[in-house]
Each structure stands twice: as structure tokens, then as C-alpha cells.
């Protein structure tokens, strides 16, 4: 099957506009964002978001009837490569997590009434959302062990449980909560999703949890206690027992977007590394003339290009088939994401010397993302196991004592194949 990652001229113009817009308008924001509260940040974003909407690039992951472009994963991947050069770029394009993923879930599984109440205001920027799945006392890599329960009580559902790392939970207007609704069936068929306003009695935002690089308690990843939180029957999102299927449907594309944003982050670090080695002189020559530094450049270039092409290929496969048919590639992409980011950022940071580990450069934030990328959307080890299982499905044990590709088996096969042509000489092989 032939594959082609080239872009038509009209879309390439959009990518070119995005690249210049992010560089000119978003990158400068990085230097002052730590001094801004949310209200000030919203005021800065508002005119930027208007310009993005004028270009027809707002929430491009959604279908046109929802204000998006209906772009496939390949085009979205190319866009996210540009957005990945700054952590503040997705917010200007209506595709920041977790709102982007939640809007996809609502678009996929929401009723017309749910879309009117939650999705359309979310896309307009009037509401914020959070996805509440991971729990303190069960492994996030195995959602079949979730303990949060939702039980029927008349026409209502009552939710009880504990969640954490609910990104944006403390500032969200509503939560999408995964809970067990039928513990007597397969876990994959016993979980459901619920739309829960954060002001619902019994929804207790206990505190925020900061990730690496964030001040303790000042992150945006909420620890939430659901204590007899009561929601009406129309809060059920999708059919009862459909939570796992809905979540998996959007995770594949989300992992590709993570990976392509990582390509953008690596490319920015690579650019800074190349600029540095061509301008910094030590021990009588430029850094660019040192063989070890040349190795850094060559290795980083090769890794980024290989990774980029593999991610684009995976995005193309998703567009051609279904997410279920690309599990191996999606998992492999996720495995590579943290490793490539680690290698390229370390080299770029290292050639900058003391400047590289200072707050004058953006490497600190990129470096903190390395272990985070190895955990979010499933830890690396789980995805490696998925890759191995999917690869081995295409193999069967060879018959006989010696598999045909092992030397003794090949000798016997060769003798049998050429016995007639070589007659008596075959015994001397």
C-alpha cells in the first residue's frame, strides 16, 4: 500500500501561517506566563483565539458541524508538530488537553441535549472540563481495577469514590467521570461515563497535585472525593457499560498528538543546539567542530526524522483504517516518545553548558516532560507489552525440532530442495 505525507498547497499555507503565528505570538508569552493569573492569561488568549478562528483552524479535530475542520489524523499530526514547540500554543487553537479530548468524547457519545449544554459552550471557551478516571488506590495502567462506583437510586445515579490527577479538575465547570456501574460483568463492559458539574453536592475538590517542575500543591491535577454525588439519569454519557470503548476510541489519536507535539519540542531543542554550536567557541574552535558535538547533531537529526516519519505513518494508518487496527503502531509511538525527547533535550541542554540548566533557557520545562511522557496515557512498559503481543500475533511456531530459519533446519531443507538437480553431489554439501 503506497503512502504519501505531502500536503496540498492550501493546507501547507495554513501550516506556514501557524508556524509563524506560534513563533511570533506564542513563544514570547512563555517568558511572562509565570507572572499571570488565569484571568490575565484569558485576556491575552482572546485576540489570539479570534485570529485562529478567522483562519479556520479552531478545534480542527472536530467535524465542521461542531466548528472544526474534520481533519484526519495526518493533518492533525502536522498541526500538532507546530503546536508542540510551545506548551501554550494548543490553548490558542482550541485543542488543549483535557478539553480537546473531552470534546471528542462528547462529539462521539453525547446526546443532542448534552452537546447543547456542555460541548458547544466548551468549544466556545465558555466552559472548562476535566477527565476524572485515575484513582489513588488502583493502578492507572489497568483501568479494569477501578473502584469508583455509580449506583442507581430511583431516576438518579449516585457516585462514590476517589480520583486524582484529574487535570484542570479544580478549575473545571464539569467532569467526565469513569465509574463502575456493573461489577458482575467483565470490567470492559461494566464501566460507564458520567457528566458531573463540579458544583454537584458531594464533589469535593480536596487539593491540587503538582507534577515535576510545578510548585507543590499548585499544579492543575486535582485530587477529588466523590461522596454520594448524585446526578440525574441524563448525566450518563453514552450507553451504560460503554466507558471503556469510548475512552479507547479517542486515546489512539490522542497518543499520536502527544507524539507529534514531542516532535515539535525536539525540533525546537535541536534548532537551539545547532545555533549554539555554531556560535560558541571553546579551546580554539567552535563547538560545531568537536567530534562529540557532531555526534550529538547527527544522532539527534536521525532520531527526530525517524520518529517523525513513524508518527506520521501511524497517523496515516489511522486515517486509512480504524484505531483498533493500529494498536501496535500507536503503542510503539508512545514507547518512543519519552526516549526521543530525553535524548534530544539532554544533548541540546548539555551543549549549552551552565546556560542550558538555567531558567534563561526553556530546557528545564522540556526536561521535566520526559518522565511525564513516559507515564501519561499509559506507562512505557505497558505499551511495550502491547507492541510485543501485537507483533507475535503474526508469527507461528515452526514445525519440527528445528525452526526453518535455524541453521540445521536450513541445511536439511536445502538438501531436499536441490536433491534432484544435484543428484549424488547433494550428499557432499
GIKA-V754436 format. One line per field, one symbol per residue. phi: phi as a letter, one per 40 degrees, with the letter a starting at -180 (. if undefined). burial: I if it has 24 or more other ideal C-beta (glycine too) atoms within 12 Angstrom, else O. Layout:
phi=???
burial=???
This chain:
phi=.cbabcbcdccccccccdccccccbcdccdcbcccbcccccccccdcccccccccgbcfccccdcbgcbgcccccccccccccccacbcdccbgbcccccccccccccbccdcccccbccccccgcbbbabbbcbcbbcccbcccdbdbbbcagcbbbbbibbafcdgdcbccabbbcacbaccbddcbbbbbbcbccccdgcbccacbccdgbddgbcbbccbbbbfcbbcccccbgccgbcccccccccdcccccdccccdcccccccdcccccccbbbafgacdccccccccdccccdccccccdccccccccccccbbdccbdcccccdcccdcccddccccccccccgcccbcccbccdccccccccccbcfhcdccccccdcccccccbbdccgcbdcccddcccccccccbdcccfcccccc
burial=OOOOIOOOOOIOOIIOIIIOIIOOIIIOIIOOOOOOOOOOOOOIIOOIIOOIIOIIIIIIIIOOOIIIIOIIIIIIIIIIIIIIIIIIIIIIIIIIIIIIIIIIIIIIIIOOOIIOOIIIOIIOIOIIIIIIIIIOOOOIIOIOOIIIIIIOOOOOIIIIIIIIIIIIIIIIIIIIIIIIIOOOOOIOOIIIIIIIIIOIOIIIIOOIIOIOOOOOOOIIIIIIIIOOIIIOOOIIIIOIIIIIIIIIIIIIIIIIIIIIIIIIIIIIIIIIIIOIIOOIOOOOOOIIOOOOIOOIIOOIIOIIOOIIIIIIIIIIIIIOOOIOOIIIIIIIIIIIIIIIIIIIIIIIIIIIOOOIOOOOIIIIIIIIIIOIIIIIIIIIOOIOOIIOOOOOOOOOOOOOOOOOOOOOOOOOOOOOOOOOOOOOOOOOO
